[in-house]
Amino acid sequence: MESSPPPPPQMRVRVMETVHLRPPPADDAASFALSGLDTDRNVLDVTFRTLRFFPPPSLELDPLAVLPRAFAAALGMFVPLAGRIGDGGRVVWSAADAVPLVLAAADDVSVADVDTDSPGSDLLERLVPGDGDGDGVAGSPALALQVTRFACGGVALGMRVAHALCDGAGATKFLSAAARFARGAQEPAAVAPVWEREDRLGPRRPPRVVKPFERVLSLDDAAAAVHGPYGAAGDAQGQIARECFHVSDARVEELRAQLAGEAGIKLTTFEFLAAFIWRARTKARRTSPDEVVKMVYSMNISKLLTPPLPDGYWGNVCVPVYVALTAGELVAQPLADTAAMVKKSKQEVDDEYVRSYIDFHELHRGGGVTAGRGVSAFTDWRRLGHSEVDFGWGSPAAVLPLSWRLLGSTEPCFFVPYGAADERRRRGFKVFVAVPAMATHCFREEMQELSLQRHCLRSKEKL
């Protein structure tokens, strides 16, 4: 009889000090206008929490001394992060506002004891600042940080940031600036941060909507209020489970090339994988064939605008893009056709799409814009520049999301790279995904087709 595996070690996080970081004084108070993408209710009402694990620094470096100085210096370039979300689509900052930085220690465990492939783990929650007051972000600091040192010397960096100030790319710009200061640089980067949000991505006067967003978005204030931004939470299918899958690059490439041949077009990994997971999730949920199901993904529009956004722009630079079908159509049609639909939706995004999206929300602000329930959301973190966040002792060994409200959905899917030192990085990447708990068994069976472990076993059998 096989013995049960030992239980994971108990982790106690000891808070040693909370440092309050303030940018260098320049004014007593300031107010910063947000963009039309920043004030989309799905963004404005959301805080985003992330966790990064770093290898141990050399003995002469104390991360609990280095990091507060580095973040304080970076705040001088990103002053709005020290403020709070105010009324009227603005960030307000006064000399009394500060970024809380918790300095903590986990004396009983090493980083190796923490399962970074368990996105629903309560242990991980202890390493990141909480969501603040209530469900929204009004009144809470726009940014909060926590640095935890482990017994092995490894370090965890937890971050909570108001989504209205930045998306993943913008947050990485701030972290990269702090990392450069930590390594001793006198300037954070050659490209200075740029705000200019209302001027570049504000609503038109008067607003006008040219693109047909009414096909995928509707007005239902009750649904939006009960189910969160765009009405995703509270699904009738009950509790949501968070899963991690290890995906094989070789298997994805094999299937992607096969589908591209069937569709007669070039397909990206994202187009194939989003179509595959959307269908797998719909099948696992046993959705009624007549029900309209939707997927949404974030698309970077920095270079699609006229004129393009400057390199230093660090606000939200992605718009949601939708694909909708009945569940019966999605399950029955060839996967190549679904991937082709995802590709076509990307090709429809241009400057007018972005301006119309902003104006649609301006015209219906407070009207309960919703895409409905059970929307499948996708975002790709594989090229966010995680390796640039090196405080002097190596880039992150793992990066993972701890917030699961994304693009109007509480069932998001993140494509996440392995850490720089993880040998699996050469063979695949991770997929963090949320599905109804009752559907997890069927969904796991669907995902076996892409499994990194299964592909490795097949390769060994061929030898």
Residue pairs with C-beta under 8 A, 6 or more apart in sequence:
8 113
8 115
8 123
9 108
9 109
9 113
10 108
11 106
11 108
11 109
11 113
11 114
11 123
11 126
12 106
12 107
12 108
13 104
13 105
13 106
13 126
13 127
13 148
14 104
14 105
14 106
14 107
15 102
15 103
15 104
16 64
16 103
16 104
16 105
17 102
17 103
18 100
18 101
18 102
18 103
19 68
19 100
19 101
19 103
20 98
20 99
20 100
20 101
21 68
21 71
21 72
21 75
21 82
21 98
21 99
21 100
21 101
22 72
22 75
22 82
22 95
22 97
22 98
22 99
23 72
23 75
23 76
23 78
23 79
23 82
24 76
25 95
26 79
28 94
28 95
29 92
29 93
29 94
29 95
30 79
30 83
30 92
30 93
30 94
31 86
31 90
31 91
31 92
31 93
32 80
32 83
32 90
32 91
32 92
32 93
32 195
32 197
33 89
33 90
33 197
33 198
33 202
34 44
34 89
34 90
34 91
34 164
34 165
34 197
34 198
34 315
35 197
35 198
35 200
35 201
35 202
35 315
35 316
35 358
36 201
36 202
36 203
36 357
36 358
36 359
36 361
36 362
37 43
37 201
37 315
37 316
37 317
37 318
37 319
37 354
37 357
37 358
38 44
38 89
38 164
38 165
38 197
38 201
38 315
38 316
39 89
39 164
39 361
39 365
40 316
40 361
41 224
41 229
41 230
41 361
41 365
41 369
42 229
42 230
42 320
42 407
42 408
43 163
43 164
43 229
43 316
44 85
44 89
44 137
44 163
44 164
45 135
45 136
45 137
45 228
45 229
46 137
46 162
46 163
46 164
46 229
46 403
46 405
47 131
47 132
47 137
47 140
47 160
47 161
47 162
47 163
47 403
48 160
48 161
48 162
48 163
48 168
48 171
48 401
48 403
49 128
49 129
49 131
49 158
49 159
49 160
49 401
49 402
49 403
50 128
50 158
50 159
50 171
50 399
50 400
50 401
50 402
50 403
51 124
51 127
51 128
51 156
51 157
51 158
51 159
51 398
51 399
51 400
51 401
51 402
52 156
52 157
52 159
52 386
52 389
52 396
52 398
52 399
53 111
53 114
53 116
53 154
53 155
53 156
53 157
53 396
53 397
53 398
53 399
53 419
54 63
54 154
54 155
54 156
54 157
54 391
54 393
54 394
54 395
54 396
54 397
55 111
55 154
55 393
55 394
55 397
55 421
56 152
56 153
56 154
56 155
56 393
57 63
57 66
57 153
57 155
57 391
57 392
57 393
58 393
61 392
61 393
63 147
63 149
63 155
63 391
63 393
64 103
64 147
64 149
66 182
66 391
66 392
67 101
67 147
67 157
67 178
67 182
67 391
68 101
68 103
69 181
69 182
70 178
70 179
70 181
70 182
70 391
71 99
71 101
71 145
71 178
73 178
73 181
73 188
74 174
74 177
74 178
74 181
74 188
75 81
75 82
75 99
77 177
77 188
77 192
77 193
78 174
78 177
78 193
78 314
79 93
80 91
80 93
80 142
80 165
80 195
81 99
81 142
81 143
81 161
81 165
81 174
82 93
82 97
82 98
82 99
82 141
82 142
82 143
83 91
83 92
83 93
83 94
83 97
83 142
84 91
84 92
84 93
84 97
84 138
84 139
84 140
84 141
84 142
85 91
85 92
85 137
85 138
85 139
85 140
85 142
85 162
85 164
86 92
86 138
91 142
91 164
91 165
97 141
98 141
99 141
99 143
99 144
99 145
100 129
100 141
100 144
100 145
101 144
101 145
101 146
101 147
102 129
102 144
102 145
102 146
102 147
103 147
104 127
104 146
104 147
104 148
104 149
105 148
105 149
105 150
106 127
106 148
106 149
106 150
106 151
106 156
107 151
108 151
109 150
109 151
110 150
110 151
110 152
110 154
111 150
111 152
111 154
111 156
111 397
112 152
114 123
114 124
114 156
115 121
115 123
116 124
116 398
116 400
117 244
117 246
117 430
118 124
118 244
119 242
119 243
119 244
119 400
119 401
119 402
119 432
120 241
120 242
124 400
124 402
125 402
127 146
127 148
127 156
127 158
128 146
128 158
128 159
128 160
128 402
129 144
129 145
129 146
129 158
129 159
129 160
130 160
131 160
131 403
132 139
132 140
132 141
132 144
132 160
133 139
133 140
137 162
137 163
137 164
140 162
142 161
142 162
142 164
142 165
143 159
143 160
143 161
143 162
143 165
144 159
144 160
144 161
145 157
145 158
145 159
145 160
146 156
146 157
146 158
146 159
147 155
147 156
147 157
147 158
148 155
148 156
148 158
149 155
150 156
154 397
158 402
159 171
159 175
161 171
163 316
164 316
165 315
166 173
166 174
166 314
166 315
166 316
167 298
167 315
167 316
167 317
167 318
168 379
168 381
168 384
169 300
169 314
169 317
169 384
169 385
170 314
170 315
170 316
170 317
172 384
172 385
172 386
172 388
172 389
173 189
173 193
173 312
173 314
174 314
175 388
175 389
176 188
176 189
176 385
176 388
176 389
177 188
177 189
177 193
178 188
178 391
179 388
179 389
179 390
179 391
179 392
180 187
180 188
180 189
181 188
182 391
182 392
183 390
183 391
183 392
184 392
191 311
191 312
192 312
193 312
193 314
194 310
194 312
194 313
194 314
195 315
196 310
196 313
197 315
200 305
200 309
200 313
201 315
201 354
201 358
202 358
203 358
203 359
203 361
203 362
204 355
204 358
204 359
207 358
207 359
207 360
207 362
207 363
208 356
208 359
209 356
209 359
209 360
209 363
210 352
210 355
210 356
211 348
211 352
211 353
211 356
211 357
213 356
213 357
213 360
215 324
216 294
216 322
216 324
216 371
217 230
217 322
217 360
217 369
217 370
217 371
218 369
218 370
218 371
218 372
219 364
219 367
219 368
219 369
219 370
220 231
220 368
220 370
221 366
221 367
221 368
222 368
223 231
223 368
223 370
223 372
223 373
224 230
224 231
224 368
224 369
224 370
225 368
226 234
227 233
227 234
227 370
227 373
228 234
228 405
228 408
228 410
229 405
229 408
230 369
230 370
230 371
230 372
230 375
230 407
230 408
230 409
231 370
231 371
231 372
231 373
231 408
232 373
232 374
232 375
232 377
232 405
232 408
232 409
232 410
232 411
233 405
233 410
234 373
235 373
235 374
235 410
235 411
235 436
236 373
237 285
237 374
237 436
237 438
237 439
238 436
238 437
238 438
239 436
239 437
240 404
240 410
240 411
240 434
240 435
240 436
240 437
241 434
241 435
241 436
241 437
241 440
242 404
242 432
242 433
242 434
243 432
243 433
243 434
243 435
243 440
243 443
243 444
244 430
244 431
244 432
244 433
245 430
245 431
245 433
245 447
245 450
245 451
246 424
246 428
246 430
246 451
246 452
246 453
247 273
247 428
247 429
247 430
247 431
247 450
247 451
247 452
248 427
248 428
248 450
248 451
248 452
248 454
248 455
248 456
249 427
249 428
249 429
250 427
250 428
250 455
250 459
251 449
251 450
251 451
251 452
251 454
251 455
252 269
252 272
252 273
252 428
252 450
253 269
255 272
255 276
255 449
255 450
256 267
256 268
256 269
256 272
259 267
259 272
259 335
259 336
259 339
260 266
260 267
260 336
262 334
262 336
263 336
263 337
263 339
263 340
265 340
265 343
267 339
267 340
267 343
268 343
270 297
270 342
270 378
270 380
270 415
271 339
271 342
271 343
271 346
272 339
273 415
273 431
273 450
274 295
274 297
274 339
274 342
274 378
274 413
275 335
275 338
275 339
275 341
275 342
276 335
276 339
276 449
276 450
277 376
277 378
277 413
277 431
277 433
277 447
278 293
278 295
278 323
278 330
278 338
278 376
278 378
279 330
279 331
279 335
279 338
280 443
280 446
280 447
281 376
281 411
281 433
281 435
281 439
281 443
282 293
282 327
282 330
282 331
282 376
283 331
283 442
283 446
284 435
284 439
284 440
284 442
284 443
284 446
285 374
285 435
285 436
285 439
286 439
286 442
287 293
287 327
287 374
288 327
289 326
289 327
289 328
289 331
290 326
290 327
290 328
291 326
291 327
292 324
292 325
292 326
292 327
292 372
293 324
293 325
293 326
293 327
293 330
293 374
293 376
294 322
294 323
294 324
294 371
294 372
294 375
294 376
295 322
295 323
295 342
295 375
295 376
295 377
295 378
296 320
296 321
296 322
296 323
296 371
296 375
296 376
296 377
296 378
296 407
296 408
296 409
297 320
297 321
297 342
297 377
297 378
297 379
297 407
298 318
298 319
298 320
298 321
298 378
298 379
298 406
298 407
299 318
299 319
299 320
299 321
299 346
299 349
300 317
300 318
301 309
301 317
301 318
301 319
301 349
301 354
302 308
302 309
302 313
302 317
303 309
304 349
304 350
304 351
304 354
305 351
305 354
306 351
309 317
319 349
319 353
319 354
319 357
320 357
320 407
320 408
321 345
321 346
321 348
321 349
322 345
322 371
323 338
323 341
323 342
323 345
325 333
325 338
325 341
330 338
360 369
361 369
370 408
371 408
374 411
375 407
375 408
375 409
375 411
376 409
376 411
376 413
377 406
377 407
377 408
377 409
377 411
377 412
377 413
378 412
378 413
378 415
379 406
379 407
379 412
379 413
379 414
379 415
380 414
380 415
381 399
381 401
381 414
381 415
381 416
381 417
382 415
382 416
382 417
382 429
386 395
386 396
386 399
386 417
387 395
387 396
387 420
388 395
389 395
389 396
394 420
394 421
395 419
395 420
396 419
396 420
397 419
397 420
397 421
397 422
398 418
398 419
398 422
399 416
399 417
399 419
400 416
400 432
401 414
401 416
401 432
404 410
404 412
404 434
405 412
406 412
410 434
411 433
411 434
411 435
411 436
412 433
412 434
413 431
413 432
413 433
413 434
414 431
414 432
414 433
415 429
415 430
415 431
416 429
416 430
416 431
416 432
417 425
417 429
417 430
418 424
418 425
418 428
418 429
418 430
419 425
424 452
427 452
427 456
428 452
431 447
433 443
435 443
448 454
